[in-house]
């Protein structure tokens, strides 16, 4: 090796892409990059292969094309509907492109004439990256089956009494509910939107793909609902996420101290049960002010009130081979089967049956879900003003639009070519 080669290698080793370094060790999100810096077609191919998709394989290429189409359509429908209708959209060549490598090269361009392609490619790649993360999580397990494992724990404790009232609990003790809402699956568009404004931008960090909202008739009953969740093993308290516990509804310390006093008075027969029931309403008071320092969602309105638990549950997939066994058994019942093939298939079915009985299911892992508990008055208040869901979604949309399309929205202001 000559001195010139040594010198060149040393320069290469100390030539850093500081934006990428910020993503890897500086806490910056990949979707906040404004330039990918892919060198050529071969480098783009390697980039995609190491990302997880080989564009030379038919199935991967088909998937990538579908992601491109969905990403562009998401921008059109949610992030830029008015401007898109007025003609502010990606160049036609970009809309007709089905290979992500071309988007990577456009996103890496640096010349003034390439600016319009560069900023649009970056915007589209941001949404594509988000969609690919969602697909990675959803393809990993049977989402519908796993949802049932979580929801059924709570759903079986929600029932109608003889008077037609909704109750929560069991025959040994229950409370009346104003409403129970079970969200079995967050919509795909909602997940994409939420990820686009999250710093981590990873689908595994969506805690409310599955959600439960219990609305009690009174404020004291909120505390009883929380207790029933634990007593009836609907949630396992060691699996609660303490960093995401929220209470913007009631003053727990005030309630706790005064409750013990009332319980002592009841036990000493200084008050009757009817007096206890009356006084319990007076010691449960609303929380004075939302603690913004503990809020992790900037889009939740200051007036939104609830008790929120983020929990985890170990969920299982059925072993995929069970489906194979069903198919073999079904085929064995067919009259068209060749006789010389029957012993072989029966032997295969028996071996499968022995194996799958020994390993009937496989653990997927801990899946997070949220439980919100609040009283009727707070529930109705949350539906209006800054606490409403519409306000929340509008705030999310504005944040995602700024993050994804910042350069696109300023193209004309900077004197760039018109779209």
C-alpha positions in Angstrom: 0.0 0.0 0.0 1.5 3.4 -1.0 1.4 6.6 1.0 -1.3 8.0 -1.2 -3.6 5.1 -0.5 -3.0 5.4 3.2 -3.8 9.1 3.0 -7.0 8.5 1.1 -8.2 5.8 3.5 -7.6 8.1 6.4 -9.6 10.9 4.8 -12.5 8.5 4.2 -12.5 7.2 7.7 -12.8 10.8 9.0 -15.4 12.0 6.5 -18.6 12.0 8.5 -22.2 12.6 7.4 -23.1 14.6 10.4 -26.9 14.5 9.8 -26.8 10.7 9.8 -24.5 10.7 12.9 -27.2 12.8 14.6 -29.8 10.1 13.9 -27.6 7.3 15.1 -26.2 8.8 18.3 -27.7 12.3 18.6 -31.4 11.5 19.1 -32.5 12.9 15.8 -35.3 11.1 13.9 -34.5 9.7 10.4 -37.6 11.3 9.0 -36.3 14.8 9.9 -33.3 14.4 7.5 -33.5 16.7 4.5 -31.0 14.8 2.3 -30.3 11.0 2.1 -26.9 11.2 0.3 -27.2 8.0 -1.6 -24.4 8.0 -4.2 -25.7 6.0 -7.1 -28.1 3.2 -8.2 -26.0 0.5 -6.7 -25.8 2.3 -3.4 -29.6 2.8 -3.5 -30.0 -1.0 -4.1 -27.8 -1.8 -1.1 -29.5 0.8 1.0 -32.9 -0.8 0.4 -31.6 -4.4 0.8 -30.2 -3.6 4.2 -33.4 -1.7 5.1 -35.2 -5.0 4.6 -36.5 -5.1 1.0 -34.7 -6.3 -2.2 -36.0 -4.3 -5.1 -34.8 -7.0 -7.5 -37.2 -9.5 -6.0 -40.7 -9.5 -7.5 -42.6 -9.7 -4.2 -40.5 -7.0 -2.6 -40.7 -4.7 -5.6 -44.5 -5.2 -5.6 -44.7 -4.3 -1.9 -42.5 -1.2 -2.4 -44.7 0.0 -5.2 -47.8 -0.3 -3.0 -46.1 1.7 -0.3 -45.2 4.5 -2.7 -48.8 4.7 -3.9 -50.2 4.7 -0.4 -47.7 7.3 0.8 -48.5 9.7 -2.1 -52.2 9.1 -1.6 -51.9 9.8 2.2 -50.2 13.2 1.4 -52.9 14.0 -1.1 -55.8 13.1 1.2 -54.6 14.3 4.6 -51.6 16.6 4.5 -52.1 18.7 1.3 -55.7 18.3 0.2 -56.4 22.0 -0.6 -53.0 22.7 -2.3 -53.1 19.4 -4.2 -56.5 20.3 -5.7 -55.0 23.6 -6.8 -52.1 21.9 -8.6 -49.4 21.8 -5.9 -48.3 18.2 -6.3 -45.2 16.1 -7.2 -43.9 16.2 -10.8 -45.7 13.8 -13.1 -42.5 11.7 -13.5 -42.5 11.1 -9.7 -46.1 10.1 -9.6 -45.4 7.4 -12.2 -42.3 6.0 -10.6 -42.7 2.6 -8.8 -39.0 2.0 -7.7 -37.9 3.4 -4.4 -34.3 3.6 -5.6 -35.3 6.5 -7.8 -36.8 8.3 -4.8 -33.6 7.8 -2.9 -31.6 9.3 -5.7 -33.9 12.2 -6.0 -33.8 12.8 -2.2 -30.0 12.8 -2.5 -29.8 15.5 -5.2 -28.2 18.8 -4.4 -28.3 21.0 -7.5 -30.7 24.0 -7.7 -32.5 22.5 -10.7 -33.1 19.3 -8.8 -34.7 21.1 -5.8 -38.3 20.4 -6.6 -37.6 16.6 -7.0 -35.4 16.5 -3.9 -37.9 18.1 -1.5 -40.8 16.0 -2.8 -38.8 12.8 -2.7 -37.9 13.5 0.9 -41.5 14.1 1.9 -42.7 11.0 0.2 -40.0 8.8 1.7 -40.9 10.1 5.2 -44.4 8.7 4.8 -43.1 5.5 3.1 -40.8 4.8 6.0 -43.7 5.2 8.4 -45.9 2.8 6.4 -43.2 0.2 6.2 -42.9 0.2 10.0 -46.6 -0.4 10.4 -46.5 -3.3 7.9 -43.6 -4.8 9.8 -45.5 -4.9 13.0 -48.8 -6.0 11.4 -47.3 -8.8 9.4 -45.5 -10.2 12.4 -48.7 -11.6 14.0 -52.4 -12.2 13.5 -53.5 -8.9 14.8 -57.3 -9.6 14.9 -56.7 -12.8 17.0 -54.4 -11.0 19.4 -56.8 -8.1 19.9 -59.4 -10.6 21.1 -57.0 -11.9 23.7 -56.8 -8.4 25.3 -60.3 -7.1 24.7 -62.1 -10.3 26.0 -60.6 -9.9 29.4 -62.5 -6.6 29.9 -65.5 -7.2 27.6 -66.7 -10.2 29.6 -67.0 -8.0 32.7 -69.3 -5.5 30.9 -73.0 -6.6 31.0 -76.6 -5.5 31.2 -78.6 -5.8 34.4 -82.3 -6.7 34.5 -83.2 -3.0 34.2 -81.1 -2.6 31.1 -78.3 -0.7 32.7 -74.7 -1.2 31.7 -72.6 -2.5 34.5 -68.9 -3.3 35.1 -67.7 -6.1 37.3 -69.3 -9.5 38.2 -72.0 -11.0 40.3 -70.0 -10.3 43.5 -69.7 -6.6 42.9 -70.2 -4.2 40.1 -70.7 -0.5 39.3 -73.0 1.2 36.8 -71.5 2.7 33.7 -72.7 5.5 31.5 -70.8 4.1 28.6 -68.2 1.6 27.6 -66.1 2.0 24.4 -63.9 -0.8 23.2 -61.5 0.2 20.3 -60.4 -3.0 18.8 -58.1 -1.5 16.2 -56.7 2.0 15.5 -57.3 2.8 11.8 -54.3 2.6 9.5 -54.5 6.3 8.6 -54.6 7.2 12.3 -51.5 5.2 13.0 -49.6 6.8 10.1 -50.7 10.2 11.2 -49.7 9.6 14.8 -46.3 8.2 13.8 -45.5 11.1 11.6 -45.5 13.5 14.5 -43.8 11.1 17.0 -40.0 11.7 17.5 -39.3 7.9 17.4 -41.5 7.2 14.4 -41.6 3.5 15.2 -44.9 1.5 15.1 -44.0 -0.4 18.3 -44.4 2.9 20.2 -48.0 3.2 19.4 -49.6 2.4 22.7 -53.3 2.9 21.8 -53.7 0.6 18.8 -56.1 -1.1 21.2 -58.0 1.0 23.7 -60.8 0.8 26.3 -62.8 3.7 27.7 -65.0 3.2 30.7 -67.3 6.1 31.6 -68.8 5.9 35.1 -71.9 7.6 36.3 -70.1 9.4 39.1 -66.6 10.6 40.0 -66.1 8.3 43.0 -66.9 5.3 40.8 -63.8 6.0 38.7 -61.7 4.8 41.6 -63.9 1.7 41.9 -63.5 0.9 38.2 -59.7 1.1 38.6 -59.9 -1.3 41.5 -62.1 -3.8 39.6 -59.6 -3.8 36.8 -57.0 -5.1 39.2 -59.3 -7.3 41.4 -60.8 -9.2 38.5 -57.4 -9.5 36.7 -58.4 -7.6 33.6 -55.0 -6.0 33.9 -51.9 -7.2 35.7 -50.5 -4.3 37.6 -46.7 -5.3 37.3 -47.3 -4.9 33.5 -48.6 -1.3 33.8 -46.2 1.3 32.3 -45.6 3.8 35.2 -44.1 6.3 32.8 -47.4 6.6 31.0 -49.8 6.7 33.9 -51.9 9.8 33.7 -54.4 11.3 36.1 -55.9 14.7 35.1 -59.2 13.9 36.7 -59.3 13.7 40.5 -57.2 14.6 43.5 -56.0 11.1 44.7 -54.2 12.3 47.9 -57.2 14.2 49.1 -59.5 11.2 48.4 -57.1 8.7 50.0 -56.8 10.6 53.3 -60.5 11.3 53.7 -61.6 7.8 52.6 -59.6 6.2 55.5 -61.3 8.6 57.9 -64.8 7.7 56.6 -64.0 4.0 56.7 -62.9 4.3 60.3 -66.1 6.1 61.2 -68.2 3.5 59.5 -66.5 0.6 61.2 -66.9 2.3 64.6 -70.6 2.8 63.7 -70.3 6.6 64.1 -72.0 6.9 60.7 -74.5 4.6 58.8 -73.8 3.2 55.4 -76.2 5.7 53.8 -74.2 8.5 55.4 -71.0 6.9 54.1 -72.4 6.8 50.5 -73.4 10.5 50.7 -70.1 11.6 52.2 -68.0 9.7 49.7 -69.3 12.0 46.9 -68.0 15.0 48.8 -64.4 13.8 49.3 -63.8 13.0 45.7 -62.8 16.3 44.2 -61.6 17.1 40.7 -57.9 17.7 40.1 -57.2 21.4 40.1 -54.9 21.7 37.1 -53.4 19.4 34.5 -49.7 18.8 35.2 -48.1 19.7 31.8 -44.7 18.5 33.0 -45.9 14.9 33.0 -47.8 15.1 29.7 -46.1 13.3 26.8 -48.6 14.2 24.1 -48.5 17.8 23.1 -51.7 17.4 21.1 -53.9 16.6 24.0 -55.9 19.6 25.1 -55.3 21.1 28.5 -58.9 20.6 29.5 -59.0 16.9 28.7 -59.6 14.9 31.8 -59.3 11.2 32.5 -57.4 8.5 34.4 -55.2 6.7 31.9 -53.4 3.4 32.3 -51.0 2.0 29.7 -50.8 -1.7 30.2 -49.1 -4.7 28.5 -50.3 -8.2 28.0 -48.4 -11.3 26.9 -50.2 -12.4 23.8 -49.9 -15.5 21.6 -50.1 -16.6 18.0 -51.4 -20.0 17.2 -48.7 -22.1 15.6 -49.0 -21.6 11.8 -48.7 -25.4 11.3 -52.2 -25.9 12.7 -53.6 -24.6 9.4 -51.4 -27.0 7.5 -52.8 -29.9 9.6 -56.3 -28.8 8.9 -55.6 -28.8 5.2 -54.1 -32.3 5.3 -57.0 -33.7 7.3 -59.5 -32.1 4.9 -57.6 -33.6 1.9 -57.5 -37.1 3.5 -61.3 -37.0 3.5 -61.4 -36.5 -0.2 -62.5 -39.4 -2.4 -60.1 -38.3 -5.1 -56.9 -39.0 -3.2 -54.7 -41.6 -4.7 -54.4 -44.7 -2.5 -50.6 -44.9 -2.6 -50.5 -41.3 -1.3 -52.8 -41.9 1.7 -50.3 -43.7 4.0 -47.8 -41.0 3.4 -50.3 -38.2 4.2 -51.7 -40.0 7.2 -48.2 -40.4 8.6 -47.4 -36.7 8.0 -50.7 -35.7 9.7 -49.9 -37.9 12.7 -46.4 -36.4 13.1 -47.9 -32.9 12.8 -50.5 -33.7 15.4 -47.9 -34.9 17.9 -45.7 -31.8 17.3 -48.5 -29.2 17.4 -50.1 -30.8 20.5 -46.7 -30.4 22.2 -46.3 -26.8 21.0 -49.9 -25.5 20.7 -49.0 -21.8 20.5 -46.1 -19.5 20.4 -45.7 -16.2 22.3 -45.6 -13.1 20.3 -44.6 -10.8 23.1 -46.1 -8.0 25.2 -48.6 -5.9 23.4 -49.5 -2.5 24.9 -53.0 -1.1 25.2 -54.6 1.9 26.9 -57.5 2.1 29.4 -59.1 5.5 30.0 -61.5 5.9 32.9 -63.6 9.0 33.6 -67.0 10.1 34.8 -70.0 11.1 32.7 -69.6 14.9 33.3 -65.9 14.8 32.2 -66.7 12.6 29.2 -69.2 15.1 27.9 -66.9 18.0 28.6 -64.1 16.3 26.7 -66.2 16.2 23.6 -66.1 20.0 23.3 -63.5 22.7 22.9 -59.8 22.1 23.2 -60.4 18.8 24.9 -62.3 17.3 22.0 -61.1 14.6 19.7 -61.5 16.8 16.6 -59.2 19.4 18.2 -56.7 16.6 19.0 -56.8 15.3 15.4 -56.4 18.8 13.9 -53.4 19.4 16.1 -51.9 16.1 14.9 -52.5 17.0 11.3 -50.8 20.4 11.6 -47.7 18.8 13.2 -47.4 16.0 10.6 -47.9 18.5 7.8 -45.1 20.7 9.1 -42.8 17.8 9.6 -43.3 16.0 6.3 -43.9 18.9 3.9 -41.9 21.9 5.4 -39.6 22.2 2.3 -42.5 21.6 -0.1 -44.6 24.3 1.4 -41.8 26.9 1.1 -40.8 26.0 -2.5 -42.6 29.0 -4.1 -41.5 31.4 -1.3 -37.9 30.5 -2.1 -38.3 31.2 -5.8 -38.2 27.6 -6.9 -39.9 26.3 -10.0 -43.7 26.2 -9.8 -45.3 22.8 -9.5 
